[in-house]
Amino acid sequence: MTAHAPLLQLSGLTKAYPGVVANDDVSFDIGPGQIHALLGENGAGKSTLVKMIYGLVKPDKGEMRLRGQAYAPGQPSDARKSGIAMVFQHFSLFDALDVAENVALGMENPPPLRDLATRIRDVSEAYGLPLDPARLVGELSAGERQRVEIIRCLLQDPKLLIMDEPTSVLTPQEVDILFRTLRKLSDEGTAILYISHKLEEIRSLCSEATILRGGKKVATCDPREKSARELAELMVGQLLTPPERPERPFGDVVLQVDGLSLASNNPFGTSLKDINFALRAGEVLGIAGVAGNGQDELLLVLSGELASPSDRVRLLGQPVGHLGPNGRRELGLVAAPEERLGHAAAPDMSLTENAYLSGAHRKGLAKNGFIDWAKTRAFAESVIARFDVRTPGPHVVARALSGGNLQKFVIGREIEQNPAVIIVNQPTWGVDASAAATIRQALLDLAGQGAGVVVISQDLDELLEVADSFAALNEGRLTPPRPAKGLTVDEIGLMMGGAHGMHAAEGTAQ
Amino acid sequence: MILGSIQPAVLIAALMVAATPILLAAIGELVVEKAGVLNLGVEGMMILGAVAGFIVAVQTGNPTLGFIGAAVAGGLLALLFALLTQVLMANQVASGLALTLFGLGLSALLGQAYVGISPPRTPKLDLGPLSDIPFLGRAFFSHDALVYLAIAIVIGVWWFLKYSRAGLILRAVGENHDAAHGLGYHVKRVRALAIVFGGACAGLGGAYLSLIRVPQWTEGMTAGAGWIALALVVFASWRPFRALAGAYLFGGIVVLQLNLQAAGVKIPVEYLSMSPYLITIIVLVFISSGKARGSLNAPGSLNRPFHASG
């Protein structure tokens, strides 16, 4: 395929934002029908690069050529007219509109809605991605939402399809089906620019990979000829040590949940149905699941933000279901939610103030109803020092920190409180590899000291790295926990609900 | 016996007239909120429309020009709001409240020389034989053109939002402005246009008060109609035909209140004046409980400022 003239040529693309060069002189080619991987850590400049190709951002320097012609899209509709379509990482969908309306919004010249519905059905069947055009997007699962995005792109018969981290919300079985769809598209001549940091996926799917680090291209190679380790080292630029997990005996049950059911407080949320598990001291329980299967609700009900009948949740044998977050913190249960800004941390408050908000009770930061600022600052500084949070000091507001640094701070803030039980949701989401390793190691160390740890995550590799036992959330139900040792990815996929009603694309083209 | 003095046909005719100003203002605000903007300046745009329409009509002797002038004045004031909130990124709630106060003050200043004057009469629309139908003719077919124009705008807005591509884009912008931006739609431009449309409608509603309903200019004559219109949008859960029904309901309450007084019923007027707001509060509580279907219809980006990110 690469023998043909390239479809898209990028040469010397540069884009700088105040204080950071997002892309520095990036050049590579994409051939027709090629599945080309764009690899890099968070902040390596992948998103900026594809935004330039899609017309959302204008490059400061450099040029692009599409089929040999100069190509400088002023806005996304120009890109779409030129045959470039994009599936976004954070879905660009509208909850309150139906599938057909969402598809129409992403098209240049959509047919009348009735014809569009028929075409959506046809294309979705042809590619094994069933969808009902009349359903509200807010009611769809994450996998189904992605189908909406993909079909929106396919209806425009694109020559280049950009996919930004498409598998982070899918079960392993759904990933297989997606890959079959992508290979079929590639056979039909559609080039795919595939952005990811999951190396095994790229090695199985892509024929060429461009690796970015710190905004610069470090290599273009054939990922099938490199080992995952070689790719990782190119990506990170240093050697990574996997976290250590010493063998240790488990203690008594510290957190027990029996028959917990709870209606979601969000109209598009997932209600929890009959959740049961027991967590022992020193144990790390990993809870997998595709986004939107009740993870948020589970965290809220365990942290105490949502109350439940008191005997449904027991902490160290004591019923705590009726207690709020502060009541549970005093007894030794702390939590770190997924959303860093606005949930785990107040964006416009300083790190010191944020440290107080969670640590006030367990660290005794208030005296006679007044805040002990010296002690609070010392607490914030100890978190910053221990977790290597890169910030000028604890007086900086939370909003000013990068995602990874803030994540280290909010997780570290909870770990520093020496809890008996800690619940974390997506602890390393959007965090670079070395920071992620620090956070995982800290959670394992805490378990080693005898705390119970619940890690809710959509990253299976992460769960397999840290978890002693393993359960999955699927439509608000939790599977019985199983020992993590010896579990295969296939088994985990089935625990997560398999392929959610999808079927593979037919081998033959229409 | 007491209620017997109220004639149904006259009551219906009166309530259609009473409802038209708030209906016009509400349907405009509905479009604005569907685009994700909360403009609390409806009252200010209405009263400016009332005085501007009055002045133009008196100066030219032509009520039609008066209504056009009112729509332009309301639209201009709304443009100021669009400049503040969409370009200068000012807080929508504070800007809207300021717009109301500014409109009230400006209209009082402009209208000083016009107090106590009668405007040129707006003729009733001649609907020929329709007006002669017993009861129906008196109730529904003996109005001025604006009453029907208001209904036509409601139908137009309903069609626009439901079936047109521009309406779909407007709803998308109001539902999730980040996603709309990501797809390449001009969030601020769409919102600015919606805001101006809302202002023009509010201006028309205001002029209806000063040129037809009262008809006279007095300071502060909108007397809270803009706030009722705002409440009405929520009450209607952002659906055009519910806004129509709600406007006639609220209009009915106003008329009933006058009739009951005239008929000598001893209910303090204040109870009825309060009722639209009470109903709205109940609706708001119901919606924000999260269980109601209605909650699914509130625009997702309502009152959230949009910052384009790189």
Contacts between the chains, C-beta under 8 A, distances in Angstrom:
chain1	res1	chain2	res2	distance
A	17	B	310	6.2
A	48	B	310	7.6
A	51	B	310	7.7
A	55	B	184	7.1
A	56	B	182	7.0
A	56	B	184	7.6
A	57	B	310	5.8
A	75	B	184	4.8
A	76	B	182	7.5
A	76	B	183	6.1
A	76	B	184	3.2
A	77	B	184	4.9
A	80	B	184	7.8
A	88	B	182	6.2
A	91	B	179	7.5
A	92	B	176	7.9
A	92	B	178	7.8
A	92	B	179	4.0
A	92	B	182	4.4
A	92	B	183	5.8
A	93	B	176	7.5
A	93	B	179	6.2
A	94	B	171	7.7
A	94	B	172	5.3
A	94	B	175	4.3
A	94	B	176	5.1
A	94	B	179	6.1
A	94	B	180	7.8
A	94	B	300	7.6
A	95	B	175	6.8
A	95	B	176	7.2
A	95	B	300	6.3
A	96	B	171	7.7
A	96	B	175	5.1
A	96	B	296	6.2
A	96	B	297	7.0
A	96	B	299	7.7
A	96	B	300	6.3
A	97	B	168	7.6
A	97	B	171	6.6
A	97	B	172	6.7
A	97	B	175	6.4
A	101	B	168	5.8
A	101	B	172	7.9
A	104	B	165	7.4
A	104	B	168	6.4
A	105	B	168	6.4
A	105	B	169	6.9
A	105	B	172	5.2
A	105	B	180	7.6
A	105	B	183	5.9
A	105	B	185	7.8
A	106	B	183	5.6
A	110	B	165	7.3
A	136	B	296	7.8
A	138	B	296	7.2
A	265	B	290	6.1
A	266	B	290	7.0
A	267	B	290	5.8
A	267	B	291	7.8
A	267	B	295	5.5
A	267	B	296	5.8
